[in-house]
Amino acid sequence: MTRPPLTPAPITSEIHRRGLLLVLSSPSGAGKSTLCRRLLAEEPELSMSVSLTTRPPRSGEVEGVHYHFVEHARFDRMVAADGLMEHATVFGNKYGTPRAPVDDQLRQGRDVLFDIDWQGTQQLAETARDDLVSVFILPPSAAELERRLHSRAQDSAAVIAQRMAKASDEMSHWAEYDYVIVNDDLDLSVVRIRAILAAERLKRRRQAGLADFVKTLQQGR
């Protein structure tokens, strides 16, 4: 069931909220992709950042919806031109976030959801710390993580073994994140992330025009 947004409409047109960057990171199989889909369905002010990748499309993936699929040469040109907010190499493939569309969304007061790893999150923290809200998703157990990877039926046994080996290193970065959630109950995890969003949207630094609005109140206007 779709729940209503947790953030009420602005109380005055004089206060404009700047958008935020919501990052979800996790080892493969922890449920991050499912959480992203649920959040996008339940949060109308939230849009997905569409990354560039040099890997080929998987079955069912659509250009411009799931990823922008590009050649290595084009990817490298964008890196050289500072056109990516973050980029990383994962299992031999390159991934990155185009800067311009994200900046446009933030200025419009919309929030942008990122499905990236700890390397990308570190890069965002260096360049956009004030806009960043980072959440690390943990699986309830290693056995459950492996079961989920097998149940997806997307990867070979060799790739699943790679992902399990990499999971320990990925999880070692949990302390670098603002929030950590153990995804043992999908519905509860969605509620918790939406609560984080609601609180972060109301932070003082994201309320442009708030200081002037308070001054008018103090002056009795």
Number of C-alpha atoms within 10 A of each C-alpha: 5 9 9 10 14 15 15 8 7 10 8 10 8 13 16 17 23 18 25 26 24 24 24 25 29 25 22 21 23 26 22 22 15 12 19 18 11 15 20 15 14 17 18 12 14 21 20 18 24 21 21 23 22 20 18 12 14 9 7 7 11 12 13 11 11 16 21 19 18 16 13 13 9 12 20 13 11 14 15 10 8 12 16 18 20 23 23 17 14 11 10 9 12 18 24 24 24 20 15 11 12 22 14 12 20 17 14 12 18 20 26 24 21 21 18 21 22 24 17 21 26 16 15 21 18 12 12 15 15 13 20 20 21 24 21 26 24 24 23 14 13 14 10 14 21 18 12 16 22 15 11 9 10 12 13 11 12 8 13 18 14 12 20 19 11 14 19 12 12 19 17 10 15 19 10 15 19 13 15 18 18 15 20 16 11 15 11 13 17 19 14 13 18 18 14 17 20 15 11 18 20 12 10 11 14 19 17 14 15 16 11 12 15 12 11 10 9 9 7 7 8
